[in-house]
Amino acid sequence: MTVYMCDVIGDGTDDNPFRPAIDDHLKGWSAIDGREDATQGAGSMVVFCSPTPQEAAAIAADERIEALA
C-alpha cells in the first residue's frame, strides 16, 4: 500500500464532489480529509491505495500528488 498527499479536486456538488486528485488515475482508494473546512475545496487529503505499475507512473507525473510512503 502506498500513501499519497493529494490536492482536492471537484466543486462539492453531487455531480462533481470533493475528492483527492488521485481519483483521476484510479478508483480504489481510501482517504483522510485534511481540510479545515470540508465545505471548501482548498486543502489536501492523505490517500491510501495500491496502484498498478501503470497507475503509479501516471500518479508520479501528476504535480497535484506527492508520494509519502
PQR file of N, CA, C, O and H, with PARSE charges and radii, in Angstrom:
ATOM      1  N   MET A   1       0.852  -1.178   0.000 -0.4000 1.5000
ATOM      2  CA  MET A   1       0.000   0.000   0.000 -0.0000 2.0000
ATOM      3  C   MET A   1       0.894   1.236   0.000  0.5500 1.7000
ATOM      4  O   MET A   1       1.906   1.288   0.698 -0.5500 1.4000
ATOM      5  N   THR A   2       0.503   2.223  -0.792 -0.4000 1.5000
ATOM      6  CA  THR A   2       1.243   3.473  -0.899 -0.0000 2.0000
ATOM      7  C   THR A   2       0.414   4.594  -0.291  0.5500 1.7000
ATOM      8  O   THR A   2      -0.816   4.566  -0.342 -0.5500 1.4000
ATOM      9  H   THR A   2      -0.320   2.181  -1.359  0.4000 1.0000
ATOM     10  N   VAL A   3       1.091   5.580   0.284 -0.4000 1.5000
ATOM     11  CA  VAL A   3       0.429   6.730   0.900 -0.0000 2.0000
ATOM     12  C   VAL A   3       0.798   7.973   0.100  0.5500 1.7000
ATOM     13  O   VAL A   3       1.966   8.197  -0.215 -0.5500 1.4000
ATOM     14  H   VAL A   3       2.090   5.603   0.325  0.4000 1.0000
ATOM     15  N   TYR A   4      -0.207   8.775  -0.224 -0.4000 1.5000
ATOM     16  CA  TYR A   4      -0.009   9.988  -1.009 -0.0000 2.0000
ATOM     17  C   TYR A   4      -0.668  11.178  -0.318  0.5500 1.7000
ATOM     18  O   TYR A   4      -1.646  11.019   0.412 -0.5500 1.4000
ATOM     19  H   TYR A   4      -1.156   8.593   0.032  0.4000 1.0000
ATOM     20  N   MET A   5      -0.124  12.368  -0.554 -0.4000 1.5000
ATOM     21  CA  MET A   5      -0.768  13.631  -0.191 -0.0000 2.0000
ATOM     22  C   MET A   5      -1.278  14.214  -1.500  0.5500 1.7000
ATOM     23  O   MET A   5      -0.506  14.423  -2.436 -0.5500 1.4000
ATOM     24  H   MET A   5       0.670  12.498  -1.148  0.4000 1.0000
ATOM     25  N   CYS A   6      -2.579  14.477  -1.564 -0.4000 1.5000
ATOM     26  CA  CYS A   6      -3.204  14.920  -2.808 -0.0000 2.0000
ATOM     27  C   CYS A   6      -3.955  16.230  -2.626  0.5500 1.7000
ATOM     28  O   CYS A   6      -4.561  16.478  -1.585 -0.5500 1.4000
ATOM     29  H   CYS A   6      -3.206  14.307  -0.804  0.4000 1.0000
ATOM     30  N   ASP A   7      -3.901  17.066  -3.666 -0.4000 1.5000
ATOM     31  CA  ASP A   7      -4.774  18.227  -3.717 -0.0000 2.0000
ATOM     32  C   ASP A   7      -6.216  17.742  -3.811  0.5500 1.7000
ATOM     33  O   ASP A   7      -6.473  16.612  -4.227 -0.5500 1.4000
ATOM     34  H   ASP A   7      -3.408  16.864  -4.512  0.4000 1.0000
ATOM     35  N   VAL A   8      -7.139  18.591  -3.426 -0.4000 1.5000
ATOM     36  CA  VAL A   8      -8.565  18.291  -3.530 -0.0000 2.0000
ATOM     37  C   VAL A   8      -9.070  18.825  -4.863  0.5500 1.7000
ATOM     38  O   VAL A   8      -8.755  19.951  -5.249 -0.5500 1.4000
ATOM     39  H   VAL A   8      -6.930  19.509  -3.089  0.4000 1.0000
ATOM     40  N   ILE A   9      -9.857  18.010  -5.565 -0.4000 1.5000
ATOM     41  CA  ILE A   9     -10.492  18.436  -6.806 -0.0000 2.0000
ATOM     42  C   ILE A   9     -12.005  18.364  -6.625  0.5500 1.7000
ATOM     43  O   ILE A   9     -12.495  17.811  -5.641 -0.5500 1.4000
ATOM     44  H   ILE A   9     -10.113  17.095  -5.251  0.4000 1.0000
ATOM     45  N   GLY A  10     -12.731  18.922  -7.575 -0.4000 1.5000
ATOM     46  CA  GLY A  10     -14.186  18.936  -7.515 -0.0000 2.0000
ATOM     47  C   GLY A  10     -14.692  20.260  -6.969  0.5500 1.7000
ATOM     48  O   GLY A  10     -13.929  21.063  -6.433 -0.5500 1.4000
ATOM     49  H   GLY A  10     -12.333  19.371  -8.375  0.4000 1.0000
ATOM     50  N   ASP A  11     -16.005  20.473  -7.115 -0.4000 1.5000
ATOM     51  CA  ASP A  11     -16.595  21.722  -6.632 -0.0000 2.0000
ATOM     52  C   ASP A  11     -17.601  21.507  -5.506  0.5500 1.7000
ATOM     53  O   ASP A  11     -18.256  22.452  -5.067 -0.5500 1.4000
ATOM     54  H   ASP A  11     -16.626  19.821  -7.550  0.4000 1.0000
ATOM     55  N   GLY A  12     -17.723  20.274  -5.041 -0.4000 1.5000
ATOM     56  CA  GLY A  12     -18.598  19.989  -3.908 -0.0000 2.0000
ATOM     57  C   GLY A  12     -20.042  19.716  -4.264  0.5500 1.7000
ATOM     58  O   GLY A  12     -20.868  19.518  -3.373 -0.5500 1.4000
ATOM     59  H   GLY A  12     -17.191  19.506  -5.398  0.4000 1.0000
ATOM     60  N   THR A  13     -20.369  19.702  -5.556 -0.4000 1.5000
ATOM     61  CA  THR A  13     -21.737  19.392  -5.964 -0.0000 2.0000
ATOM     62  C   THR A  13     -21.918  17.878  -6.046  0.5500 1.7000
ATOM     63  O   THR A  13     -20.942  17.130  -6.008 -0.5500 1.4000
ATOM     64  H   THR A  13     -19.698  19.863  -6.279  0.4000 1.0000
ATOM     65  N   ASP A  14     -23.162  17.431  -6.157 -0.4000 1.5000
ATOM     66  CA  ASP A  14     -23.431  15.999  -6.299 -0.0000 2.0000
ATOM     67  C   ASP A  14     -22.780  15.430  -7.560  0.5500 1.7000
ATOM     68  O   ASP A  14     -22.304  14.295  -7.559 -0.5500 1.4000
ATOM     69  H   ASP A  14     -23.955  18.039  -6.188  0.4000 1.0000
ATOM     70  N   ASP A  15     -22.761  16.220  -8.632 -0.4000 1.5000
ATOM     71  CA  ASP A  15     -22.180  15.758  -9.895 -0.0000 2.0000
ATOM     72  C   ASP A  15     -20.661  15.807  -9.910  0.5500 1.7000
ATOM     73  O   ASP A  15     -20.036  15.119 -10.717 -0.5500 1.4000
ATOM     74  H   ASP A  15     -23.148  17.142  -8.632  0.4000 1.0000
ATOM     75  N   ASN A  16     -20.051  16.604  -9.036 -0.4000 1.5000
ATOM     76  CA  ASN A  16     -18.600  16.806  -9.015 -0.0000 2.0000
ATOM     77  C   ASN A  16     -18.128  16.958  -7.566  0.5500 1.7000
ATOM     78  O   ASN A  16     -17.655  18.029  -7.186 -0.5500 1.4000
ATOM     79  H   ASN A  16     -20.558  17.163  -8.380  0.4000 1.0000
ATOM     80  N   PRO A  17     -18.249  15.902  -6.752 -0.5600 1.5000
ATOM     81  CA  PRO A  17     -17.930  16.010  -5.321  0.2800 2.0000
ATOM     82  C   PRO A  17     -16.447  16.268  -5.071  0.5500 1.7000
ATOM     83  O   PRO A  17     -15.599  15.982  -5.917 -0.5500 1.4000
ATOM     84  N   PHE A  18     -16.151  16.815  -3.891 -0.4000 1.5000
ATOM     85  CA  PHE A  18     -14.761  16.960  -3.484 -0.0000 2.0000
ATOM     86  C   PHE A  18     -14.152  15.571  -3.348  0.5500 1.7000
ATOM     87  O   PHE A  18     -14.788  14.656  -2.826 -0.5500 1.4000
ATOM     88  H   PHE A  18     -16.840  17.047  -3.204  0.4000 1.0000
ATOM     89  N   ARG A  19     -12.912  15.418  -3.823 -0.4000 1.5000
ATOM     90  CA  ARG A  19     -12.206  14.141  -3.771 -0.0000 2.0000
ATOM     91  C   ARG A  19     -10.728  14.409  -4.008  0.5500 1.7000
ATOM     92  O   ARG A  19     -10.370  15.487  -4.483 -0.5500 1.4000
ATOM     93  H   ARG A  19     -12.395  16.162  -4.248  0.4000 1.0000
ATOM     94  N   PRO A  20      -9.864  13.454  -3.689 -0.5600 1.5000
ATOM     95  CA  PRO A  20      -8.443  13.668  -3.930  0.2800 2.0000
ATOM     96  C   PRO A  20      -8.126  13.583  -5.424  0.5500 1.7000
ATOM     97  O   PRO A  20      -8.796  12.870  -6.171 -0.5500 1.4000
ATOM     98  N   ALA A  21      -7.100  14.316  -5.848 -0.4000 1.5000
ATOM     99  CA  ALA A  21      -6.707  14.333  -7.260 -0.0000 2.0000
ATOM    100  C   ALA A  21      -6.353  12.950  -7.785  0.5500 1.7000
ATOM    101  O   ALA A  21      -6.433  12.714  -8.991 -0.5500 1.4000
ATOM    102  H   ALA A  21      -6.556  14.895  -5.241  0.4000 1.0000
ATOM    103  N   ILE A  22      -5.969  12.044  -6.919 -0.4000 1.5000
ATOM    104  CA  ILE A  22      -5.621  10.683  -7.354 -0.0000 2.0000
ATOM    105  C   ILE A  22      -6.807   9.982  -8.002  0.5500 1.7000
ATOM    106  O   ILE A  22      -6.624   9.008  -8.733 -0.5500 1.4000
ATOM    107  H   ILE A  22      -5.904  12.236  -5.940  0.4000 1.0000
ATOM    108  N   ASP A  23      -8.015  10.460  -7.745 -0.4000 1.5000
ATOM    109  CA  ASP A  23      -9.220   9.880  -8.336 -0.0000 2.0000
ATOM    110  C   ASP A  23      -9.191   9.964  -9.865  0.5500 1.7000
ATOM    111  O   ASP A  23      -9.881   9.197 -10.536 -0.5500 1.4000
ATOM    112  H   ASP A  23      -8.163  11.250  -7.151  0.4000 1.0000
ATOM    113  N   ASP A  24      -8.400  10.886 -10.420 -0.4000 1.5000
ATOM    114  CA  ASP A  24      -8.252  10.969 -11.874 -0.0000 2.0000
ATOM    115  C   ASP A  24      -7.492   9.768 -12.432  0.5500 1.7000
ATOM    116  O   ASP A  24      -7.551   9.509 -13.634 -0.5500 1.4000
ATOM    117  H   ASP A  24      -7.839  11.508  -9.874  0.4000 1.0000
ATOM    118  N   HIS A  25      -6.782   9.033 -11.582 -0.4000 1.5000
ATOM    119  CA  HIS A  25      -5.917   7.947 -12.039 -0.0000 2.0000
ATOM    120  C   HIS A  25      -6.376   6.557 -11.609  0.5500 1.7000
ATOM    121  O   HIS A  25      -6.073   5.580 -12.293 -0.5500 1.4000
ATOM    122  H   HIS A  25      -6.735   9.244 -10.605  0.4000 1.0000
ATOM    123  N   LEU A  26      -7.098   6.442 -10.492 -0.4000 1.5000
ATOM    124  CA  LEU A  26      -7.600   5.147 -10.032 -0.0000 2.0000
ATOM    125  C   LEU A  26      -8.781   5.363  -9.107  0.5500 1.7000
ATOM    126  O   LEU A  26      -8.968   6.454  -8.568 -0.5500 1.4000
ATOM    127  H   LEU A  26      -7.344   7.236  -9.936  0.4000 1.0000
ATOM    128  N   LYS A  27      -9.572   4.324  -8.925 -0.4000 1.5000
ATOM    129  CA  LYS A  27     -10.791   4.443  -8.110 -0.0000 2.0000
ATOM    130  C   LYS A  27     -10.709   3.717  -6.774  0.5500 1.7000
ATOM    131  O   LYS A  27     -11.516   3.997  -5.887 -0.5500 1.4000
ATOM    132  H   LYS A  27      -9.420   3.438  -9.362  0.4000 1.0000
ATOM    133  N   GLY A  28      -9.773   2.805  -6.597 -0.4000 1.5000
ATOM    134  CA  GLY A  28      -9.701   2.027  -5.366 -0.0000 2.0000
ATOM    135  C   GLY A  28      -8.822   2.679  -4.318  0.5500 1.7000
ATOM    136  O   GLY A  28      -7.692   2.242  -4.105 -0.5500 1.4000
ATOM    137  H   GLY A  28      -9.117   2.578  -7.317  0.4000 1.0000
ATOM    138  N   TRP A  29      -9.319   3.720  -3.657 -0.4000 1.5000
ATOM    139  CA  TRP A  29      -8.526   4.449  -2.667 -0.0000 2.0000
ATOM    140  C   TRP A  29      -9.357   4.707  -1.418  0.5500 1.7000
ATOM    141  O   TRP A  29     -10.587   4.662  -1.448 -0.5500 1.4000
ATOM    142  H   TRP A  29     -10.237   4.075  -3.829  0.4000 1.0000
ATOM    143  N   SER A  30      -8.656   4.980  -0.319 -0.4000 1.5000
ATOM    144  CA  SER A  30      -9.262   5.457   0.928 -0.0000 2.0000
ATOM    145  C   SER A  30      -8.535   6.738   1.290  0.5500 1.7000
ATOM    146  O   SER A  30      -7.338   6.864   1.029 -0.5500 1.4000
ATOM    147  H   SER A  30      -7.657   5.017  -0.295  0.4000 1.0000
ATOM    148  N   ALA A  31      -9.242   7.694   1.890 -0.4000 1.5000
ATOM    149  CA  ALA A  31      -8.616   8.985   2.174 -0.0000 2.0000
ATOM    150  C   ALA A  31      -9.005   9.523   3.540  0.5500 1.7000
ATOM    151  O   ALA A  31     -10.071   9.220   4.076 -0.5500 1.4000
ATOM    152  H   ALA A  31     -10.214   7.591   2.102  0.4000 1.0000
ATOM    153  N   ILE A  32      -8.107  10.327   4.082 -0.4000 1.5000
ATOM    154  CA  ILE A  32      -8.364  11.126   5.275 -0.0000 2.0000
ATOM    155  C   ILE A  32      -8.387  12.571   4.810  0.5500 1.7000
ATOM    156  O   ILE A  32      -7.425  13.057   4.215 -0.5500 1.4000
ATOM    157  H   ILE A  32      -7.241  10.573   3.646  0.4000 1.0000
ATOM    158  N   ASP A  33      -9.479  13.247   5.080 -0.4000 1.5000
ATOM    159  CA  ASP A  33      -9.650  14.633   4.646 -0.0000 2.0000
ATOM    160  C   ASP A  33      -8.906  15.560   5.593  0.5500 1.7000
ATOM    161  O   ASP A  33      -9.237  15.630   6.777 -0.5500 1.4000
ATOM    162  H   ASP A  33     -10.260  12.853   5.563  0.4000 1.0000
ATOM    163  N   GLY A  34      -7.902  16.274   5.085 -0.4000 1.5000
ATOM    164  CA  GLY A  34      -7.104  17.172   5.912 -0.0000 2.0000
ATOM    165  C   GLY A  34      -7.545  18.622   5.849  0.5500 1.7000
ATOM    166  O   GLY A  34      -6.872  19.497   6.395 -0.5500 1.4000
ATOM    167  H   GLY A  34      -7.634  16.217   4.124  0.4000 1.0000
ATOM    168  N   ARG A  35      -8.664  18.891   5.192 -0.4000 1.5000
ATOM    169  CA  ARG A  35      -9.118  20.276   5.069 -0.0000 2.0000
ATOM    170  C   ARG A  35      -9.707  20.771   6.384  0.5500 1.7000
ATOM    171  O   ARG A  35     -10.379  20.019   7.090 -0.5500 1.4000
ATOM    172  H   ARG A  35      -9.210  18.180   4.749  0.4000 1.0000
ATOM    173  N   GLU A  36      -9.456  22.032   6.710 -0.4000 1.5000
ATOM    174  CA  GLU A  36     -10.046  22.628   7.915 -0.0000 2.0000
ATOM    175  C   GLU A  36     -11.542  22.832   7.747  0.5500 1.7000
ATOM    176  O   GLU A  36     -12.303  22.693   8.705 -0.5500 1.4000
ATOM    177  H   GLU A  36      -8.910  22.642   6.136  0.4000 1.0000
ATOM    178  N   ASP A  37     -11.965  23.161   6.527 -0.4000 1.5000
ATOM    179  CA  ASP A  37     -13.370  23.416   6.233 -0.0000 2.0000
ATOM    180  C   ASP A  37     -13.789  22.488   5.098  0.5500 1.7000
ATOM    181  O   ASP A  37     -13.446  22.730   3.941 -0.5500 1.4000
ATOM    182  H   ASP A  37     -11.347  23.274   5.750  0.4000 1.0000
ATOM    183  N   ALA A  38     -14.520  21.439   5.416 -0.4000 1.5000
ATOM    184  CA  ALA A  38     -14.903  20.434   4.424 -0.0000 2.0000
ATOM    185  C   ALA A  38     -15.890  20.956   3.383  0.5500 1.7000
ATOM    186  O   ALA A  38     -16.200  20.251   2.423 -0.5500 1.4000
ATOM    187  H   ALA A  38     -14.799  21.242   6.356  0.4000 1.0000
ATOM    188  N   THR A  39     -16.389  22.183   3.559 -0.4000 1.5000
ATOM    189  CA  THR A  39     -17.287  22.759   2.563 -0.0000 2.0000
ATOM    190  C   THR A  39     -16.522  23.507   1.478  0.5500 1.7000
ATOM    191  O   THR A  39     -17.119  23.977   0.510 -0.5500 1.4000
ATOM    192  H   THR A  39     -16.137  22.756   4.339  0.4000 1.0000
ATOM    193  N   GLN A  40     -15.201  23.620   1.633 -0.4000 1.5000
ATOM    194  CA  GLN A  40     -14.359  24.336   0.670 -0.0000 2.0000
ATOM    195  C   GLN A  40     -13.396  23.360  -0.002  0.5500 1.7000
ATOM    196  O   GLN A  40     -12.992  22.368   0.604 -0.5500 1.4000
ATOM    197  H   GLN A  40     -14.716  23.238   2.419  0.4000 1.0000
ATOM    198  N   GLY A  41     -13.031  23.640  -1.245 -0.4000 1.5000
ATOM    199  CA  GLY A  41     -12.148  22.757  -1.997 -0.0000 2.0000
ATOM    200  C   GLY A  41     -10.676  22.920  -1.691  0.5500 1.7000
ATOM    201  O   GLY A  41      -9.881  22.046  -2.037 -0.5500 1.4000
ATOM    202  H   GLY A  41     -13.360  24.447  -1.736  0.4000 1.0000
ATOM    203  N   ALA A  42     -10.289  24.007  -1.056 -0.4000 1.5000
ATOM    204  CA  ALA A  42      -8.873  24.250  -0.782 -0.0000 2.0000
ATOM    205  C   ALA A  42      -8.365  23.283   0.279  0.5500 1.7000
ATOM    206  O   ALA A  42      -9.041  23.028   1.275 -0.5500 1.4000
ATOM    207  H   ALA A  42     -10.935  24.717  -0.775  0.4000 1.0000
ATOM    208  N   GLY A  43      -7.165  22.747   0.055 -0.4000 1.5000
ATOM    209  CA  GLY A  43      -6.561  21.862   1.039 -0.0000 2.0000
ATOM    210  C   GLY A  43      -6.091  20.570   0.413  0.5500 1.7000
ATOM    211  O   GLY A  43      -5.915  20.478  -0.802 -0.5500 1.4000
ATOM    212  H   GLY A  43      -6.615  22.955  -0.754  0.4000 1.0000
ATOM    213  N   SER A  44      -5.890  19.571   1.257 -0.4000 1.5000
ATOM    214  CA  SER A  44      -5.364  18.302   0.758 -0.0000 2.0000
ATOM    215  C   SER A  44      -5.968  17.125   1.513  0.5500 1.7000
ATOM    216  O   SER A  44      -6.602  17.285   2.556 -0.5500 1.4000
ATOM    217  H   SER A  44      -6.033  19.646   2.244  0.4000 1.0000
ATOM    218  N   MET A  45      -5.751  15.940   0.952 -0.4000 1.5000
ATOM    219  CA  MET A  45      -6.194  14.688   1.554 -0.0000 2.0000
ATOM    220  C   MET A  45      -5.030  13.708   1.551  0.5500 1.7000
ATOM    221  O   MET A  45      -4.223  13.689   0.622 -0.5500 1.4000
ATOM    222  H   MET A  45      -5.236  15.810   0.104  0.4000 1.0000
ATOM    223  N   VAL A  46      -4.951  12.898   2.593 -0.4000 1.5000
ATOM    224  CA  VAL A  46      -3.983  11.806   2.642 -0.0000 2.0000
ATOM    225  C   VAL A  46      -4.701  10.574   2.093  0.5500 1.7000
ATOM    226  O   VAL A  46      -5.779  10.210   2.561 -0.5500 1.4000
ATOM    227  H   VAL A  46      -5.606  12.912   3.348  0.4000 1.0000
ATOM    228  N   VAL A  47      -4.089   9.941   1.096 -0.4000 1.5000
ATOM    229  CA  VAL A  47      -4.732   8.834   0.389 -0.0000 2.0000
ATOM    230  C   VAL A  47      -3.916   7.552   0.539  0.5500 1.7000
ATOM    231  O   VAL A  47      -2.687   7.570   0.476 -0.5500 1.4000
ATOM    232  H   VAL A  47      -3.213  10.237   0.715  0.4000 1.0000
ATOM    233  N   PHE A  48      -4.618   6.451   0.735 -0.4000 1.5000
ATOM    234  CA  PHE A  48      -4.020   5.123   0.836 -0.0000 2.0000
ATOM    235  C   PHE A  48      -4.549   4.285  -0.323  0.5500 1.7000
ATOM    236  O   PHE A  48      -5.761   4.189  -0.515 -0.5500 1.4000
ATOM    237  H   PHE A  48      -5.616   6.437   0.786  0.4000 1.0000
ATOM    238  N   CYS A  49      -3.644   3.674  -1.101 -0.4000 1.5000
ATOM    239  CA  CYS A  49      -4.073   2.855  -2.230 -0.0000 2.0000
ATOM    240  C   CYS A  49      -2.942   1.935  -2.674  0.5500 1.7000
ATOM    241  O   CYS A  49      -1.808   2.043  -2.208 -0.5500 1.4000
ATOM    242  H   CYS A  49      -2.660   3.752  -0.945  0.4000 1.0000
ATOM    243  N   SER A  50      -3.276   1.038  -3.578 -0.4000 1.5000
ATOM    244  CA  SER A  50      -2.298   0.105  -4.145 -0.0000 2.0000
ATOM    245  C   SER A  50      -2.387   0.191  -5.665  0.5500 1.7000
ATOM    246  O   SER A  50      -3.048  -0.637  -6.292 -0.5500 1.4000
ATOM    247  H   SER A  50      -4.197   0.950  -3.957  0.4000 1.0000
ATOM    248  N   PRO A  51      -1.728   1.184  -6.266 -0.5600 1.5000
ATOM    249  CA  PRO A  51      -1.828   1.356  -7.717  0.2800 2.0000
ATOM    250  C   PRO A  51      -1.064   0.281  -8.488  0.5500 1.7000
ATOM    251  O   PRO A  51      -0.087  -0.286  -7.998 -0.5500 1.4000
ATOM    252  N   THR A  52      -1.532   0.018  -9.696 -0.4000 1.5000
ATOM    253  CA  THR A  52      -0.785  -0.844 -10.612 -0.0000 2.0000
ATOM    254  C   THR A  52       0.463  -0.078 -11.054  0.5500 1.7000
ATOM    255  O   THR A  52       0.540   1.130 -10.829 -0.5500 1.4000
ATOM    256  H   THR A  52      -2.326   0.478 -10.094  0.4000 1.0000
ATOM    257  N   PRO A  53       1.433  -0.735 -11.669 -0.5600 1.5000
ATOM    258  CA  PRO A  53       2.609  -0.002 -12.166  0.2800 2.0000
ATOM    259  C   PRO A  53       2.243   1.121 -13.140  0.5500 1.7000
ATOM    260  O   PRO A  53       2.858   2.187 -13.109 -0.5500 1.4000
ATOM    261  N   GLN A  54       1.256   0.893 -13.997 -0.4000 1.5000
ATOM    262  CA  GLN A  54       0.832   1.926 -14.942 -0.0000 2.0000
ATOM    263  C   GLN A  54       0.191   3.109 -14.212  0.5500 1.7000
ATOM    264  O   GLN A  54       0.463   4.265 -14.535 -0.5500 1.4000
ATOM    265  H   GLN A  54       0.758   0.027 -14.022  0.4000 1.0000
ATOM    266  N   GLU A  55      -0.656   2.813 -13.231 -0.4000 1.5000
ATOM    267  CA  GLU A  55      -1.279   3.880 -12.444 -0.0000 2.0000
ATOM    268  C   GLU A  55      -0.222   4.643 -11.654  0.5500 1.7000
ATOM    269  O   GLU A  55      -0.282   5.869 -11.564 -0.5500 1.4000
ATOM    270  H   GLU A  55      -0.876   1.873 -12.969  0.4000 1.0000
ATOM    271  N   ALA A  56       0.750   3.923 -11.079 -0.4000 1.5000
ATOM    272  CA  ALA A  56       1.808   4.564 -10.294 -0.0000 2.0000
ATOM    273  C   ALA A  56       2.623   5.526 -11.149  0.5500 1.7000
ATOM    274  O   ALA A  56       3.017   6.589 -10.671 -0.5500 1.4000
ATOM    275  H   ALA A  56       0.798   2.927 -11.153  0.4000 1.0000
ATOM    276  N   ALA A  57       2.882   5.172 -12.403 -0.4000 1.5000
ATOM    277  CA  ALA A  57       3.630   6.057 -13.300 -0.0000 2.0000
ATOM    278  C   ALA A  57       2.842   7.333 -13.585  0.5500 1.7000
ATOM    279  O   ALA A  57       3.410   8.425 -13.593 -0.5500 1.4000
ATOM    280  H   ALA A  57       2.562   4.308 -12.792  0.4000 1.0000
ATOM    281  N   ALA A  58       1.545   7.201 -13.817 -0.4000 1.5000
ATOM    282  CA  ALA A  58       0.704   8.378 -14.067 -0.0000 2.0000
ATOM    283  C   ALA A  58       0.608   9.247 -12.818  0.5500 1.7000
ATOM    284  O   ALA A  58       0.637  10.474 -12.913 -0.5500 1.4000
ATOM    285  H   ALA A  58       1.083   6.314 -13.810  0.4000 1.0000
ATOM    286  N   ILE A  59       0.493   8.626 -11.659 -0.4000 1.5000
ATOM    287  CA  ILE A  59       0.419   9.361 -10.393 -0.0000 2.0000
ATOM    288  C   ILE A  59       1.714  10.126 -10.150  0.5500 1.7000
ATOM    289  O   ILE A  59       1.681  11.282  -9.728 -0.5500 1.4000
ATOM    290  H   ILE A  59       0.469   7.629 -11.582  0.4000 1.0000
ATOM    291  N   ALA A  60       2.858   9.487 -10.413 -0.4000 1.5000
ATOM    292  CA  ALA A  60       4.158  10.126 -10.198 -0.0000 2.0000
ATOM    293  C   ALA A  60       4.335  11.360 -11.075  0.5500 1.7000
ATOM    294  O   ALA A  60       5.051  12.288 -10.700 -0.5500 1.4000
ATOM    295  H   ALA A  60       2.884   8.548 -10.755  0.4000 1.0000
ATOM    296  N   ALA A  61       3.694  11.381 -12.233 -0.4000 1.5000
ATOM    297  CA  ALA A  61       3.807  12.514 -13.152 -0.0000 2.0000
ATOM    298  C   ALA A  61       2.836  13.648 -12.822  0.5500 1.7000
ATOM    299  O   ALA A  61       2.922  14.722 -13.418 -0.5500 1.4000
ATOM    300  H   ALA A  61       3.112  10.628 -12.538  0.4000 1.0000
ATOM    301  N   ASP A  62       1.929  13.430 -11.897 -0.4000 1.5000
ATOM    302  CA  ASP A  62       0.899  14.415 -11.555 -0.0000 2.0000
ATOM    303  C   ASP A  62       1.408  15.333 -10.447  0.5500 1.7000
ATOM    304  O   ASP A  62       1.655  14.873  -9.332 -0.5500 1.4000
ATOM    305  H   ASP A  62       1.859  12.557 -11.413  0.4000 1.0000
ATOM    306  N   GLU A  63       1.567  16.615 -10.736 -0.4000 1.5000
ATOM    307  CA  GLU A  63       2.103  17.584  -9.773 -0.0000 2.0000
ATOM    308  C   GLU A  63       1.173  17.840  -8.593  0.5500 1.7000
ATOM    309  O   GLU A  63       1.596  18.442  -7.606 -0.5500 1.4000
ATOM    310  H   GLU A  63       1.366  16.989 -11.642  0.4000 1.0000
ATOM    311  N   ARG A  64      -0.070  17.402  -8.667 -0.4000 1.5000
ATOM    312  CA  ARG A  64      -1.022  17.602  -7.571 -0.0000 2.0000
ATOM    313  C   ARG A  64      -0.907  16.527  -6.505  0.5500 1.7000
ATOM    314  O   ARG A  64      -1.591  16.580  -5.483 -0.5500 1.4000
ATOM    315  H   ARG A  64      -0.413  16.913  -9.469  0.4000 1.0000
ATOM    316  N   ILE A  65      -0.026  15.533  -6.751 -0.4000 1.5000
ATOM    317  CA  ILE A  65       0.077  14.362  -5.879 -0.0000 2.0000
ATOM    318  C   ILE A  65       1.527  14.154  -5.460  0.5500 1.7000
ATOM    319  O   ILE A  65       2.438  14.204  -6.286 -0.5500 1.4000
ATOM    320  H   ILE A  65       0.530  15.490  -7.581  0.4000 1.0000
ATOM    321  N   GLU A  66       1.727  13.917  -4.159 -0.4000 1.5000
ATOM    322  CA  GLU A  66       3.067  13.653  -3.628 -0.0000 2.0000
ATOM    323  C   GLU A  66       3.055  12.323  -2.878  0.5500 1.7000
ATOM    324  O   GLU A  66       2.221  12.109  -1.998 -0.5500 1.4000
ATOM    325  H   GLU A  66       0.987  13.876  -3.489  0.4000 1.0000
ATOM    326  N   ALA A  67       3.977  11.435  -3.229 -0.4000 1.5000
ATOM    327  CA  ALA A  67       4.099  10.159  -2.518 -0.0000 2.0000
ATOM    328  C   ALA A  67       4.725  10.404  -1.154  0.5500 1.7000
ATOM    329  O   ALA A  67       5.738  11.095  -1.046 -0.5500 1.4000
ATOM    330  H   ALA A  67       4.654  11.609  -3.944  0.4000 1.0000
ATOM    331  N   LEU A  68       4.120   9.838  -0.112 -0.4000 1.5000
ATOM    332  CA  LEU A  68       4.647   9.976   1.249 -0.0000 2.0000
ATOM    333  C   LEU A  68       5.336   8.702   1.712  0.5500 1.7000
ATOM    334  O   LEU A  68       6.356   8.768   2.397 -0.5500 1.4000
ATOM    335  H   LEU A  68       3.297   9.277  -0.200  0.4000 1.0000
ATOM    336  N   ALA A  69       4.804   7.562   1.354 -0.4000 1.5000
ATOM    337  CA  ALA A  69       5.410   6.279   1.770 -0.0000 2.0000
ATOM    338  C   ALA A  69       4.968   5.173   0.837  0.5500 1.7000
ATOM    339  O   ALA A  69       5.366   4.021   1.013 -0.5500 1.4000
ATOM    340  H   ALA A  69       3.975   7.508   0.798  0.4000 1.0000
TER
END
